[in-house]
Amino acid sequence: MAGHSKWANIKHKKAATDAKRGKIWTRLIKEITVAARMGGGDIAANPRLRLAIDKAADANMPKDNVQRAITRGTGGEDGASYEEVRYEGYGIGGAAIIVDCMTDNRVRTVAEVRHAFNKNGGNMGTENSVSFMFKHCGQFLFAPGTNEDALMEAALEAGAEDVLTDDEGGIEVLCGPHDFAGVKDALEAAGFKAEVAEIIMKPATETVFTGDDALKMQKLLDALENLDDVQEVYSNALIED
């Protein structure tokens, strides 16, 4: 199934992520801590922790940092007690935005998120105001040039729900969030390592932004991404260069 070209967006986001490695490490430490606290320190029995540790490895985080976060999460070290909180809102032209945070101070976090929305042409919505437009799922992204037929066969055999190609030849494999670890293992065993592998909130439909609106929307998304308490930002905006 073909889809709109989004490979350039993926590369842009990956480059921006790589450029903020220190911030990424901070986010990953929070995620590892919370995942360990909620599901225990055994990665075999805690898929969320395993995913966080895999992301830490991809970000070249030292193993000592990972272990300290696990220890903190399982009660071996004192530290800040983080809680997960989700905010929803609207961007340019009513584009839907979900902002997932981890915070030790909800009052501070909601004020910062609201300020970022208001300052950059958006506005916060109420709980569940836009989340119904997104699907919680596992996502694997493969670069153009990947053998589509072989990948599709491996993915569907592994339990993936869908395989999509975009106009540039990038391939997206989708699965249920609880099937993520199994699909990831099966794909890698078949020789397919994704450029990006994560559990996301995927929009049911996307709105393409170009020109000034694209710049404004990107500025809003960047402002939200740059907040210390923000872990992930999801939007149905597809921003074209």
Secondary structure as UniProt FT lines:
FT   STRAND          2..3
FT   HELIX           7..19
FT   HELIX           21..39
FT   HELIX           43..45
FT   HELIX           47..58
FT   TURN            59..60
FT   HELIX           63..73
FT   TURN            74..75
FT   STRAND          83..90
FT   HELIX           92..94
FT   STRAND          96..103
FT   HELIX           106..119
FT   TURN            120..121
FT   STRAND          123..124
FT   TURN            127..128
FT   HELIX           131..133
FT   STRAND          134..142
FT   TURN            144..145
FT   HELIX           148..158
FT   STRAND          162..166
FT   TURN            167..168
FT   STRAND          171..175
FT   HELIX           177..179
FT   HELIX           180..189
FT   TURN            190..191
FT   STRAND          196..203
FT   STRAND          207..209
FT   HELIX           211..225
FT   TURN            228..229
FT   STRAND          230..235
FT   STRAND          237..239
//
